[in-house]
């Protein structure tokens, strides 16, 4: 079980690293001047690759988490409300990831209407999600 837990942590951390950086690329994309086609295409290429890579990291993170829960019984029994809260936040992280894909498609189609400042705030959501998930897992407050 410790191997599964260790790899779960590695994949979750790697997935979130992608989620930390992808919106940062969006900040840069939102501030690219309209006549800077080369810079825009370079940032779009980086965003596409990072989105796909983070997606590939998300899959084993989720599978290993499910394995810990279903096969090893982590979070079962009384006093494990923290797990329900964590699962809700994980669903939020998956939704955030997919929303990043929507935002990426908007940039690709020249349809972005959000400001650089909006993306800076949006970028902080992953930090809050990650911190809340870690606190729930380590502290198990309920």
Rosetta blueprint (number, residue, H / E / L):
1 X L
2 X H
3 X H
4 X H
5 X H
6 X H
7 X H
8 X H
9 X H
10 X H
11 X H
12 X H
13 X H
14 X H
15 X H
16 X H
17 X H
18 X H
19 X H
20 X H
21 X H
22 X H
23 X H
24 X H
25 X H
26 X H
27 X H
28 X H
29 X H
30 X H
31 X L
32 X L
33 X L
34 X L
35 X L
36 X L
37 X H
38 X H
39 X H
40 X H
41 X H
42 X H
43 X H
44 X H
45 X H
46 X H
47 X H
48 X H
49 X H
50 X H
51 X H
52 X H
53 X H
54 X H
55 X H
56 X H
57 X H
58 X H
59 X H
60 X H
61 X H
62 X H
63 X H
64 X H
65 X H
66 X H
67 X H
68 X H
69 X H
70 X H
71 X L
72 X L
73 X L
74 X L
75 X L
76 X L
77 X L
78 X L
79 X L
80 X L
81 X H
82 X H
83 X H
84 X H
85 X H
86 X H
87 X H
88 X H
89 X H
90 X H
91 X H
92 X H
93 X H
94 X H
95 X H
96 X H
97 X H
98 X H
99 X H
100 X H
101 X H
102 X H
103 X H
104 X H
105 X H
106 X H
107 X H
108 X H
109 X L
110 X L
111 X L
112 X L
113 X L
114 X L
115 X L
116 X H
117 X H
118 X H
119 X H
120 X H
121 X H
122 X H
123 X H
124 X H
125 X H
126 X H
127 X H
128 X H
129 X H
130 X H
131 X H
132 X H
133 X H
134 X H
135 X H
136 X H
137 X H
138 X H
139 X H
140 X L
141 X L
142 X L
